[in-house]
């Protein structure tokens, strides 16, 4: 057996394996796509309507709520140094 015939035999085996994998993917792809679509619909419906007896998910935030924003007409206090420059 020469090196060339070993490479030829190895390439033939590789091509046969790749062909088998591609045929398997081609035969199962429609069923896998259908399974993914059904799974996405089920996931969306489950998130939309919680199971009976279960309350809506609560926020797990432990941070306090933000303080209210100040009114637009309030002014900040000027520093003493800014008042001293004006005099």
FIMAR-517853 format. One record per atom (N, C-alpha, C, O): residue number from 1; residue in three letters; atom name; x, y, z. Coordinates in Angstrom, 1 decimal, always signed. Example, Ala and Ser with C-alpha at 12.3 -4.5 7.8 and 13.67 -1.06 7.14 Angstrom:
BEGIN
@marpa 1; zafi Ala; base N; X +13.2; Y -5.7; Z +7.8
@marpa 1; zafi Ala; base CA; X +12.3; Y -4.5; Z +7.8
@marpa 1; zafi Ala; base C; X +13.2; Y -3.3; Z +7.8
@marpa 1; zafi Ala; base O; X +14.2; Y -3.3; Z +8.5
@marpa 2; zafi Ser; base N; X +12.8; Y -2.2; Z +7.1
@marpa 2; zafi Ser; base CA; X +13.7; Y -1.1; Z +7.1
@marpa 2; zafi Ser; base C; X +12.9; Y +0.0; Z +7.9
@marpa 2; zafi Ser; base O; X +13.4; Y +1.1; Z +8.0
END
This chain:
BEGIN
@marpa 1; zafi Unk; base N; X +0.8; Y -1.2; Z +0.0
@marpa 1; zafi Unk; base CA; X +0.0; Y +0.0; Z +0.0
@marpa 1; zafi Unk; base C; X +0.9; Y +1.2; Z +0.0
@marpa 1; zafi Unk; base O; X +1.8; Y +1.4; Z +0.8
@marpa 2; zafi Unk; base N; X +0.6; Y +2.1; Z -0.9
@marpa 2; zafi Unk; base CA; X +1.4; Y +3.4; Z -1.0
@marpa 2; zafi Unk; base C; X +0.7; Y +4.5; Z -0.3
@marpa 2; zafi Unk; base O; X -0.4; Y +4.4; Z +0.2
@marpa 3; zafi Unk; base N; X +1.5; Y +5.6; Z -0.1
@marpa 3; zafi Unk; base CA; X +1.0; Y +6.7; Z +0.6
@marpa 3; zafi Unk; base C; X -0.2; Y +7.3; Z -0.2
@marpa 3; zafi Unk; base O; X -1.2; Y +7.7; Z +0.4
@marpa 4; zafi Unk; base N; X -0.1; Y +7.3; Z -1.5
@marpa 4; zafi Unk; base CA; X -1.2; Y +7.9; Z -2.3
@marpa 4; zafi Unk; base C; X -2.5; Y +7.1; Z -2.2
@marpa 4; zafi Unk; base O; X -3.6; Y +7.6; Z -2.1
@marpa 5; zafi Unk; base N; X -2.4; Y +5.7; Z -2.1
@marpa 5; zafi Unk; base CA; X -3.6; Y +4.9; Z -2.0
@marpa 5; zafi Unk; base C; X -4.2; Y +5.1; Z -0.6
@marpa 5; zafi Unk; base O; X -5.4; Y +5.0; Z -0.4
@marpa 6; zafi Unk; base N; X -3.3; Y +5.3; Z +0.4
@marpa 6; zafi Unk; base CA; X -3.8; Y +5.5; Z +1.8
@marpa 6; zafi Unk; base C; X -4.6; Y +6.8; Z +1.9
@marpa 6; zafi Unk; base O; X -5.6; Y +6.9; Z +2.5
@marpa 7; zafi Unk; base N; X -4.0; Y +7.9; Z +1.2
@marpa 7; zafi Unk; base CA; X -4.7; Y +9.1; Z +1.2
@marpa 7; zafi Unk; base C; X -6.1; Y +9.0; Z +0.5
@marpa 7; zafi Unk; base O; X -7.1; Y +9.6; Z +0.9
@marpa 8; zafi Unk; base N; X -6.1; Y +8.3; Z -0.6
@marpa 8; zafi Unk; base CA; X -7.3; Y +8.1; Z -1.4
@marpa 8; zafi Unk; base C; X -8.3; Y +7.4; Z -0.6
@marpa 8; zafi Unk; base O; X -9.5; Y +7.8; Z -0.6
@marpa 9; zafi Unk; base N; X -7.9; Y +6.3; Z +0.1
@marpa 9; zafi Unk; base CA; X -8.8; Y +5.6; Z +1.0
@marpa 9; zafi Unk; base C; X -9.3; Y +6.4; Z +2.1
@marpa 9; zafi Unk; base O; X -10.5; Y +6.4; Z +2.4
@marpa 10; zafi Unk; base N; X -8.5; Y +7.2; Z +2.7
@marpa 10; zafi Unk; base CA; X -8.9; Y +8.1; Z +3.8
@marpa 10; zafi Unk; base C; X -9.8; Y +9.2; Z +3.4
@marpa 10; zafi Unk; base O; X -10.8; Y +9.5; Z +4.1
@marpa 11; zafi Unk; base N; X -9.6; Y +9.7; Z +2.2
@marpa 11; zafi Unk; base CA; X -10.4; Y +10.8; Z +1.6
@marpa 11; zafi Unk; base C; X -11.8; Y +10.2; Z +1.3
@marpa 11; zafi Unk; base O; X -12.8; Y +10.8; Z +1.6
@marpa 12; zafi Unk; base N; X -11.8; Y +9.0; Z +0.8
@marpa 12; zafi Unk; base CA; X -13.1; Y +8.3; Z +0.4
@marpa 12; zafi Unk; base C; X -13.9; Y +8.1; Z +1.7
@marpa 12; zafi Unk; base O; X -15.1; Y +8.3; Z +1.7
@marpa 13; zafi Unk; base N; X -13.3; Y +7.6; Z +2.8
@marpa 13; zafi Unk; base CA; X -13.9; Y +7.5; Z +4.1
@marpa 13; zafi Unk; base C; X -14.5; Y +8.8; Z +4.6
@marpa 13; zafi Unk; base O; X -15.6; Y +8.8; Z +5.2
@marpa 14; zafi Unk; base N; X -13.6; Y +9.8; Z +4.5
@marpa 14; zafi Unk; base CA; X -14.1; Y +11.2; Z +5.0
@marpa 14; zafi Unk; base C; X -15.3; Y +11.7; Z +4.2
@marpa 14; zafi Unk; base O; X -16.2; Y +12.2; Z +4.9
@marpa 15; zafi Unk; base N; X -15.2; Y +11.5; Z +2.9
@marpa 15; zafi Unk; base CA; X -16.3; Y +12.0; Z +2.1
@marpa 15; zafi Unk; base C; X -17.6; Y +11.2; Z +2.4
@marpa 15; zafi Unk; base O; X -18.7; Y +11.8; Z +2.4
@marpa 16; zafi Unk; base N; X -17.5; Y +9.9; Z +2.6
@marpa 16; zafi Unk; base CA; X -18.6; Y +9.1; Z +3.0
@marpa 16; zafi Unk; base C; X -19.2; Y +9.5; Z +4.3
@marpa 16; zafi Unk; base O; X -20.4; Y +9.6; Z +4.5
@marpa 17; zafi Unk; base N; X -18.4; Y +9.8; Z +5.3
@marpa 17; zafi Unk; base CA; X -18.8; Y +10.2; Z +6.6
@marpa 17; zafi Unk; base C; X -19.6; Y +11.6; Z +6.5
@marpa 17; zafi Unk; base O; X -20.6; Y +11.8; Z +7.1
@marpa 18; zafi Unk; base N; X -19.0; Y +12.5; Z +5.8
@marpa 18; zafi Unk; base CA; X -19.6; Y +13.9; Z +5.7
@marpa 18; zafi Unk; base C; X -20.9; Y +13.7; Z +4.9
@marpa 18; zafi Unk; base O; X -21.9; Y +14.4; Z +5.3
@marpa 19; zafi Unk; base N; X -21.0; Y +12.9; Z +3.9
@marpa 19; zafi Unk; base CA; X -22.2; Y +12.7; Z +3.2
@marpa 19; zafi Unk; base C; X -23.3; Y +12.1; Z +4.1
@marpa 19; zafi Unk; base O; X -24.4; Y +12.5; Z +4.0
@marpa 20; zafi Unk; base N; X -22.9; Y +11.2; Z +4.9
@marpa 20; zafi Unk; base CA; X -23.9; Y +10.6; Z +5.8
@marpa 20; zafi Unk; base C; X -24.4; Y +11.6; Z +6.8
@marpa 20; zafi Unk; base O; X -25.6; Y +11.6; Z +7.1
@marpa 21; zafi Unk; base N; X -23.6; Y +12.5; Z +7.3
@marpa 21; zafi Unk; base CA; X -24.0; Y +13.5; Z +8.3
@marpa 21; zafi Unk; base C; X -24.9; Y +14.5; Z +7.6
@marpa 21; zafi Unk; base O; X -25.9; Y +14.9; Z +8.1
@marpa 22; zafi Unk; base N; X -24.6; Y +14.9; Z +6.3
@marpa 22; zafi Unk; base CA; X -25.4; Y +15.9; Z +5.6
@marpa 22; zafi Unk; base C; X -26.8; Y +15.3; Z +5.3
@marpa 22; zafi Unk; base O; X -27.8; Y +16.0; Z +5.3
@marpa 23; zafi Unk; base N; X -26.8; Y +14.0; Z +4.9
@marpa 23; zafi Unk; base CA; X -28.1; Y +13.3; Z +4.6
@marpa 23; zafi Unk; base C; X -28.9; Y +13.3; Z +5.9
@marpa 23; zafi Unk; base O; X -30.1; Y +13.5; Z +5.9
@marpa 24; zafi Unk; base N; X -28.3; Y +13.0; Z +7.0
@marpa 24; zafi Unk; base CA; X -29.0; Y +12.9; Z +8.3
@marpa 24; zafi Unk; base C; X -29.6; Y +14.3; Z +8.6
@marpa 24; zafi Unk; base O; X -30.8; Y +14.4; Z +9.0
@marpa 25; zafi Unk; base N; X -28.8; Y +15.3; Z +8.5
@marpa 25; zafi Unk; base CA; X -29.3; Y +16.7; Z +8.8
@marpa 25; zafi Unk; base C; X -30.4; Y +17.1; Z +7.8
@marpa 25; zafi Unk; base O; X -31.4; Y +17.7; Z +8.2
@marpa 26; zafi Unk; base N; X -30.3; Y +16.7; Z +6.5
@marpa 26; zafi Unk; base CA; X -31.3; Y +17.0; Z +5.6
@marpa 26; zafi Unk; base C; X -32.6; Y +16.3; Z +5.9
@marpa 26; zafi Unk; base O; X -33.7; Y +16.9; Z +5.6
@marpa 27; zafi Unk; base N; X -32.6; Y +15.1; Z +6.3
@marpa 27; zafi Unk; base CA; X -33.8; Y +14.3; Z +6.6
@marpa 27; zafi Unk; base C; X -34.4; Y +14.8; Z +7.9
@marpa 27; zafi Unk; base O; X -35.7; Y +14.8; Z +8.0
@marpa 28; zafi Unk; base N; X -33.7; Y +15.3; Z +8.9
@marpa 28; zafi Unk; base CA; X -34.3; Y +15.7; Z +10.2
@marpa 28; zafi Unk; base C; X -34.5; Y +17.2; Z +10.3
@marpa 28; zafi Unk; base O; X -35.2; Y +17.6; Z +11.2
@marpa 29; zafi Unk; base N; X -34.0; Y +18.0; Z +9.4
@marpa 29; zafi Unk; base CA; X -34.2; Y +19.4; Z +9.5
@marpa 29; zafi Unk; base C; X -35.6; Y +19.9; Z +9.5
@marpa 29; zafi Unk; base O; X -35.9; Y +20.7; Z +10.4
@marpa 30; zafi Unk; base N; X -36.5; Y +19.4; Z +8.7
@marpa 30; zafi Unk; base CA; X -37.9; Y +19.8; Z +8.8
@marpa 30; zafi Unk; base C; X -38.5; Y +19.5; Z +10.1
@marpa 30; zafi Unk; base O; X -39.3; Y +20.4; Z +10.7
@marpa 31; zafi Unk; base N; X -38.2; Y +18.4; Z +10.7
@marpa 31; zafi Unk; base CA; X -38.8; Y +18.0; Z +12.0
@marpa 31; zafi Unk; base C; X -38.2; Y +18.9; Z +13.1
@marpa 31; zafi Unk; base O; X -38.9; Y +19.3; Z +14.0
@marpa 32; zafi Unk; base N; X -36.9; Y +19.2; Z +13.0
@marpa 32; zafi Unk; base CA; X -36.3; Y +20.0; Z +14.0
@marpa 32; zafi Unk; base C; X -36.8; Y +21.5; Z +13.9
@marpa 32; zafi Unk; base O; X -37.0; Y +22.1; Z +14.9
@marpa 33; zafi Unk; base N; X -37.0; Y +21.9; Z +12.7
@marpa 33; zafi Unk; base CA; X -37.6; Y +23.3; Z +12.5
@marpa 33; zafi Unk; base C; X -39.0; Y +23.4; Z +13.1
@marpa 33; zafi Unk; base O; X -39.3; Y +24.3; Z +13.8
@marpa 34; zafi Unk; base N; X -39.8; Y +22.3; Z +12.9
@marpa 34; zafi Unk; base CA; X -41.1; Y +22.3; Z +13.4
@marpa 34; zafi Unk; base C; X -41.1; Y +22.2; Z +15.0
@marpa 34; zafi Unk; base O; X -41.9; Y +22.9; Z +15.6
@marpa 35; zafi Unk; base N; X -40.2; Y +21.5; Z +15.5
@marpa 35; zafi Unk; base CA; X -40.0; Y +21.4; Z +17.0
@marpa 35; zafi Unk; base C; X -39.6; Y +22.7; Z +17.6
@marpa 35; zafi Unk; base O; X -40.1; Y +23.1; Z +18.6
@marpa 36; zafi Unk; base N; X -38.7; Y +23.4; Z +16.9
@marpa 36; zafi Unk; base CA; X -38.3; Y +24.8; Z +17.4
@marpa 36; zafi Unk; base C; X -39.5; Y +25.8; Z +17.3
@marpa 36; zafi Unk; base O; X -39.6; Y +26.5; Z +18.3
@marpa 37; zafi Unk; base N; X -40.3; Y +25.7; Z +16.3
@marpa 37; zafi Unk; base CA; X -41.4; Y +26.6; Z +16.2
@marpa 37; zafi Unk; base C; X -42.4; Y +26.4; Z +17.3
@marpa 37; zafi Unk; base O; X -42.9; Y +27.3; Z +17.9
@marpa 38; zafi Unk; base N; X -42.7; Y +25.1; Z +17.5
@marpa 38; zafi Unk; base CA; X -43.7; Y +24.7; Z +18.5
@marpa 38; zafi Unk; base C; X -43.2; Y +25.1; Z +19.9
@marpa 38; zafi Unk; base O; X -43.9; Y +25.6; Z +20.8
@marpa 39; zafi Unk; base N; X -41.9; Y +24.9; Z +20.1
@marpa 39; zafi Unk; base CA; X -41.3; Y +25.3; Z +21.4
@marpa 39; zafi Unk; base C; X -41.3; Y +26.8; Z +21.6
@marpa 39; zafi Unk; base O; X -41.6; Y +27.2; Z +22.8
@marpa 40; zafi Unk; base N; X -41.1; Y +27.6; Z +20.6
@marpa 40; zafi Unk; base CA; X -41.1; Y +29.1; Z +20.8
@marpa 40; zafi Unk; base C; X -42.5; Y +29.5; Z +21.1
@marpa 40; zafi Unk; base O; X -42.7; Y +30.4; Z +21.9
@marpa 41; zafi Unk; base N; X -43.5; Y +28.9; Z +20.4
@marpa 41; zafi Unk; base CA; X -44.9; Y +29.3; Z +20.7
@marpa 41; zafi Unk; base C; X -45.3; Y +28.9; Z +22.1
@marpa 41; zafi Unk; base O; X -45.9; Y +29.7; Z +22.8
@marpa 42; zafi Unk; base N; X -44.9; Y +27.7; Z +22.5
@marpa 42; zafi Unk; base CA; X -45.2; Y +27.3; Z +23.9
@marpa 42; zafi Unk; base C; X -44.5; Y +28.2; Z +24.9
@marpa 42; zafi Unk; base O; X -45.1; Y +28.6; Z +25.9
@marpa 43; zafi Unk; base N; X -43.3; Y +28.6; Z +24.6
@marpa 43; zafi Unk; base CA; X -42.6; Y +29.5; Z +25.6
@marpa 43; zafi Unk; base C; X -43.3; Y +30.9; Z +25.6
@marpa 43; zafi Unk; base O; X -43.4; Y +31.4; Z +26.7
@marpa 44; zafi Unk; base N; X -43.7; Y +31.4; Z +24.5
@marpa 44; zafi Unk; base CA; X -44.3; Y +32.7; Z +24.5
@marpa 44; zafi Unk; base C; X -45.7; Y +32.6; Z +25.2
@marpa 44; zafi Unk; base O; X -46.0; Y +33.6; Z +26.0
@marpa 45; zafi Unk; base N; X -46.4; Y +31.6; Z +25.0
@marpa 45; zafi Unk; base CA; X -47.7; Y +31.4; Z +25.7
@marpa 45; zafi Unk; base C; X -47.5; Y +31.3; Z +27.2
@marpa 45; zafi Unk; base O; X -48.3; Y +31.8; Z +28.0
@marpa 46; zafi Unk; base N; X -46.5; Y +30.5; Z +27.6
@marpa 46; zafi Unk; base CA; X -46.3; Y +30.3; Z +29.0
@marpa 46; zafi Unk; base C; X -45.9; Y +31.6; Z +29.7
@marpa 46; zafi Unk; base O; X -46.3; Y +31.9; Z +30.9
@marpa 47; zafi Unk; base N; X -45.1; Y +32.4; Z +29.0
@marpa 47; zafi Unk; base CA; X -44.7; Y +33.7; Z +29.6
@marpa 47; zafi Unk; base C; X -45.9; Y +34.7; Z +29.7
@marpa 47; zafi Unk; base O; X -46.0; Y +35.5; Z +30.6
@marpa 48; zafi Unk; base N; X -46.8; Y +34.6; Z +28.8
@marpa 48; zafi Unk; base CA; X -47.9; Y +35.5; Z +28.7
@marpa 48; zafi Unk; base C; X -49.0; Y +35.2; Z +29.8
@marpa 48; zafi Unk; base O; X -49.5; Y +36.1; Z +30.5
@marpa 49; zafi Unk; base N; X -49.3; Y +33.9; Z +30.0
@marpa 49; zafi Unk; base CA; X -50.3; Y +33.5; Z +31.0
@marpa 49; zafi Unk; base C; X -49.7; Y +32.6; Z +32.0
@marpa 49; zafi Unk; base O; X -49.3; Y +31.5; Z +31.7
@marpa 50; zafi Unk; base N; X -49.5; Y +33.1; Z +33.2
@marpa 50; zafi Unk; base CA; X -48.9; Y +32.3; Z +34.3
@marpa 50; zafi Unk; base C; X -49.9; Y +31.1; Z +34.6
@marpa 50; zafi Unk; base O; X -51.1; Y +31.2; Z +34.4
@marpa 51; zafi Unk; base N; X -49.4; Y +30.1; Z +35.2
@marpa 51; zafi Unk; base CA; X -50.2; Y +28.9; Z +35.6
@marpa 51; zafi Unk; base C; X -51.1; Y +29.3; Z +36.7
@marpa 51; zafi Unk; base O; X -50.9; Y +30.2; Z +37.4
@marpa 52; zafi Unk; base N; X -52.3; Y +28.7; Z +36.7
@marpa 52; zafi Unk; base CA; X -53.3; Y +29.0; Z +37.8
@marpa 52; zafi Unk; base C; X -52.7; Y +28.8; Z +39.2
@marpa 52; zafi Unk; base O; X -52.0; Y +27.8; Z +39.4
@marpa 53; zafi Unk; base N; X -53.0; Y +29.7; Z +40.1
@marpa 53; zafi Unk; base CA; X -52.5; Y +29.6; Z +41.4
@marpa 53; zafi Unk; base C; X -51.1; Y +30.2; Z +41.6
@marpa 53; zafi Unk; base O; X -50.7; Y +30.3; Z +42.7
@marpa 54; zafi Unk; base N; X -50.5; Y +30.7; Z +40.5
@marpa 54; zafi Unk; base CA; X -49.2; Y +31.3; Z +40.7
@marpa 54; zafi Unk; base C; X -49.4; Y +32.8; Z +40.4
@marpa 54; zafi Unk; base O; X -50.1; Y +33.2; Z +39.5
@marpa 55; zafi Unk; base N; X -48.8; Y +33.6; Z +41.2
@marpa 55; zafi Unk; base CA; X -48.9; Y +35.1; Z +41.1
@marpa 55; zafi Unk; base C; X -47.9; Y +35.5; Z +40.0
@marpa 55; zafi Unk; base O; X -47.0; Y +34.8; Z +39.6
@marpa 56; zafi Unk; base N; X -48.1; Y +36.7; Z +39.6
@marpa 56; zafi Unk; base CA; X -47.2; Y +37.3; Z +38.6
@marpa 56; zafi Unk; base C; X -45.8; Y +37.4; Z +39.2
@marpa 56; zafi Unk; base O; X -45.7; Y +37.6; Z +40.4
@marpa 57; zafi Unk; base N; X -44.8; Y +37.4; Z +38.4
@marpa 57; zafi Unk; base CA; X -43.4; Y +37.4; Z +39.0
@marpa 57; zafi Unk; base C; X -43.2; Y +38.8; Z +39.6
@marpa 57; zafi Unk; base O; X -43.6; Y +39.8; Z +39.1
@marpa 58; zafi Unk; base N; X -42.5; Y +38.8; Z +40.7
@marpa 58; zafi Unk; base CA; X -42.2; Y +40.0; Z +41.5
@marpa 58; zafi Unk; base C; X -40.9; Y +40.5; Z +41.2
@marpa 58; zafi Unk; base O; X -40.0; Y +39.7; Z +40.8
@marpa 59; zafi Unk; base N; X -40.7; Y +41.8; Z +41.3
@marpa 59; zafi Unk; base CA; X -39.4; Y +42.3; Z +41.2
@marpa 59; zafi Unk; base C; X -38.5; Y +41.9; Z +42.3
@marpa 59; zafi Unk; base O; X -38.9; Y +42.0; Z +43.5
@marpa 60; zafi Unk; base N; X -37.3; Y +41.5; Z +42.0
@marpa 60; zafi Unk; base CA; X -36.3; Y +41.1; Z +43.1
@marpa 60; zafi Unk; base C; X -35.4; Y +42.2; Z +43.5
@marpa 60; zafi Unk; base O; X -34.4; Y +42.0; Z +44.1
@marpa 61; zafi Unk; base N; X -35.7; Y +43.4; Z +43.0
@marpa 61; zafi Unk; base CA; X -34.8; Y +44.6; Z +43.3
@marpa 61; zafi Unk; base C; X -34.9; Y +44.9; Z +44.8
@marpa 61; zafi Unk; base O; X -35.9; Y +45.0; Z +45.4
@marpa 62; zafi Unk; base N; X -33.7; Y +45.1; Z +45.4
@marpa 62; zafi Unk; base CA; X -33.6; Y +45.5; Z +46.8
@marpa 62; zafi Unk; base C; X -33.3; Y +47.0; Z +46.9
@marpa 62; zafi Unk; base O; X -33.2; Y +47.5; Z +48.0
@marpa 63; zafi Unk; base N; X -33.1; Y +47.7; Z +45.8
@marpa 63; zafi Unk; base CA; X -32.8; Y +49.1; Z +45.9
@marpa 63; zafi Unk; base C; X -34.1; Y +49.9; Z +46.2
@marpa 63; zafi Unk; base O; X -35.2; Y +49.5; Z +45.7
@marpa 64; zafi Unk; base N; X -33.9; Y +51.0; Z +46.9
@marpa 64; zafi Unk; base CA; X -35.1; Y +51.8; Z +47.2
@marpa 64; zafi Unk; base C; X -35.5; Y +52.5; Z +46.0
@marpa 64; zafi Unk; base O; X -34.7; Y +52.7; Z +45.0
@marpa 65; zafi Unk; base N; X -36.8; Y +53.0; Z +45.9
@marpa 65; zafi Unk; base CA; X -37.2; Y +53.7; Z +44.7
@marpa 65; zafi Unk; base C; X -36.5; Y +55.1; Z +44.6
@marpa 65; zafi Unk; base O; X -36.0; Y +55.6; Z +45.6
@marpa 66; zafi Unk; base N; X -36.4; Y +55.6; Z +43.4
@marpa 66; zafi Unk; base CA; X -35.7; Y +56.9; Z +43.2
@marpa 66; zafi Unk; base C; X -36.5; Y +58.0; Z +43.8
@marpa 66; zafi Unk; base O; X -37.7; Y +58.0; Z +43.9
@marpa 67; zafi Unk; base N; X -35.8; Y +59.0; Z +44.4
@marpa 67; zafi Unk; base CA; X -36.5; Y +60.1; Z +44.9
@marpa 67; zafi Unk; base C; X -37.1; Y +61.0; Z +43.8
@marpa 67; zafi Unk; base O; X -36.7; Y +60.9; Z +42.7
@marpa 68; zafi Unk; base N; X -38.2; Y +61.7; Z +44.1
@marpa 68; zafi Unk; base CA; X -38.8; Y +62.5; Z +43.1
@marpa 68; zafi Unk; base C; X -37.8; Y +63.6; Z +42.6
@marpa 68; zafi Unk; base O; X -37.0; Y +64.1; Z +43.3
@marpa 69; zafi Unk; base N; X -38.0; Y +63.9; Z +41.3
@marpa 69; zafi Unk; base CA; X -37.1; Y +64.9; Z +40.7
@marpa 69; zafi Unk; base C; X -37.5; Y +66.3; Z +41.2
@marpa 69; zafi Unk; base O; X -38.7; Y +66.6; Z +41.5
@marpa 70; zafi Unk; base N; X -36.6; Y +67.2; Z +41.4
@marpa 70; zafi Unk; base CA; X -36.9; Y +68.6; Z +41.9
@marpa 70; zafi Unk; base C; X -37.7; Y +69.3; Z +40.8
@marpa 70; zafi Unk; base O; X -37.6; Y +69.1; Z +39.6
@marpa 71; zafi Unk; base N; X -38.4; Y +70.3; Z +41.3
@marpa 71; zafi Unk; base CA; X -39.2; Y +71.2; Z +40.4
@marpa 71; zafi Unk; base C; X -38.2; Y +72.0; Z +39.5
@marpa 71; zafi Unk; base O; X -37.1; Y +72.2; Z +39.9
@marpa 72; zafi Unk; base N; X -38.7; Y +72.4; Z +38.4
@marpa 72; zafi Unk; base CA; X -37.8; Y +73.1; Z +37.4
@marpa 72; zafi Unk; base C; X -37.4; Y +74.5; Z +37.9
@marpa 72; zafi Unk; base O; X -36.4; Y +75.0; Z +37.4
@marpa 73; zafi Unk; base N; X -38.1; Y +75.1; Z +38.8
@marpa 73; zafi Unk; base CA; X -37.8; Y +76.5; Z +39.2
@marpa 73; zafi Unk; base C; X -36.9; Y +76.6; Z +40.4
@marpa 73; zafi Unk; base O; X -36.6; Y +77.8; Z +40.7
@marpa 74; zafi Unk; base N; X -36.5; Y +75.6; Z +41.0
@marpa 74; zafi Unk; base CA; X -35.6; Y +75.6; Z +42.1
@marpa 74; zafi Unk; base C; X -34.2; Y +75.9; Z +41.7
@marpa 74; zafi Unk; base O; X -33.8; Y +75.4; Z +40.6
@marpa 75; zafi Unk; base N; X -33.5; Y +76.7; Z +42.4
@marpa 75; zafi Unk; base CA; X -32.1; Y +77.1; Z +42.1
@marpa 75; zafi Unk; base C; X -31.2; Y +76.5; Z +43.2
@marpa 75; zafi Unk; base O; X -31.6; Y +76.3; Z +44.3
@marpa 76; zafi Unk; base N; X -30.0; Y +76.2; Z +42.8
@marpa 76; zafi Unk; base CA; X -29.0; Y +75.7; Z +43.7
@marpa 76; zafi Unk; base C; X -28.4; Y +76.9; Z +44.5
@marpa 76; zafi Unk; base O; X -28.5; Y +78.0; Z +44.1
@marpa 77; zafi Unk; base N; X -27.8; Y +76.6; Z +45.7
@marpa 77; zafi Unk; base CA; X -27.2; Y +77.6; Z +46.5
@marpa 77; zafi Unk; base C; X -25.8; Y +77.9; Z +46.0
@marpa 77; zafi Unk; base O; X -25.1; Y +77.0; Z +45.7
@marpa 78; zafi Unk; base N; X -25.5; Y +79.2; Z +45.9
@marpa 78; zafi Unk; base CA; X -24.2; Y +79.5; Z +45.4
@marpa 78; zafi Unk; base C; X -23.2; Y +79.4; Z +46.5
@marpa 78; zafi Unk; base O; X -23.5; Y +79.6; Z +47.7
@marpa 79; zafi Unk; base N; X -22.0; Y +79.1; Z +46.1
@marpa 79; zafi Unk; base CA; X -20.9; Y +79.0; Z +47.1
@marpa 79; zafi Unk; base C; X -20.5; Y +80.4; Z +47.5
@marpa 79; zafi Unk; base O; X -20.7; Y +81.4; Z +46.8
@marpa 80; zafi Unk; base N; X -19.9; Y +80.5; Z +48.7
@marpa 80; zafi Unk; base CA; X -19.4; Y +81.8; Z +49.3
@marpa 80; zafi Unk; base C; X -18.4; Y +82.4; Z +48.4
@marpa 80; zafi Unk; base O; X -18.3; Y +83.6; Z +48.2
@marpa 81; zafi Unk; base N; X -17.5; Y +81.6; Z +47.7
@marpa 81; zafi Unk; base CA; X -16.5; Y +82.1; Z +46.9
@marpa 81; zafi Unk; base C; X -17.0; Y +82.8; Z +45.7
@marpa 81; zafi Unk; base O; X -16.5; Y +83.8; Z +45.2
@marpa 82; zafi Unk; base N; X -18.1; Y +82.3; Z +45.1
@marpa 82; zafi Unk; base CA; X -18.7; Y +82.9; Z +44.0
@marpa 82; zafi Unk; base C; X -19.3; Y +84.2; Z +44.3
@marpa 82; zafi Unk; base O; X -19.3; Y +85.2; Z +43.5
@marpa 83; zafi Unk; base N; X -19.9; Y +84.4; Z +45.6
@marpa 83; zafi Unk; base CA; X -20.5; Y +85.6; Z +46.0
@marpa 83; zafi Unk; base C; X -19.4; Y +86.6; Z +46.3
@marpa 83; zafi Unk; base O; X -19.6; Y +87.8; Z +46.1
@marpa 84; zafi Unk; base N; X -18.2; Y +86.1; Z +46.8
@marpa 84; zafi Unk; base CA; X -17.1; Y +87.1; Z +47.1
@marpa 84; zafi Unk; base C; X -16.5; Y +87.7; Z +45.9
@marpa 84; zafi Unk; base O; X -16.0; Y +88.8; Z +45.9
@marpa 85; zafi Unk; base N; X -16.5; Y +87.0; Z +44.8
@marpa 85; zafi Unk; base CA; X -15.9; Y +87.5; Z +43.5
@marpa 85; zafi Unk; base C; X -16.8; Y +88.6; Z +43.0
@marpa 85; zafi Unk; base O; X -16.3; Y +89.5; Z +42.4
@marpa 86; zafi Unk; base N; X -18.1; Y +88.6; Z +43.2
@marpa 86; zafi Unk; base CA; X -19.0; Y +89.6; Z +42.6
@marpa 86; zafi Unk; base C; X -18.9; Y +90.9; Z +43.4
@marpa 86; zafi Unk; base O; X -19.2; Y +91.9; Z +42.8
@marpa 87; zafi Unk; base N; X -18.4; Y +90.9; Z +44.6
@marpa 87; zafi Unk; base CA; X -18.4; Y +92.1; Z +45.4
@marpa 87; zafi Unk; base C; X -17.3; Y +93.0; Z +45.1
@marpa 87; zafi Unk; base O; X -17.1; Y +94.0; Z +45.6
END
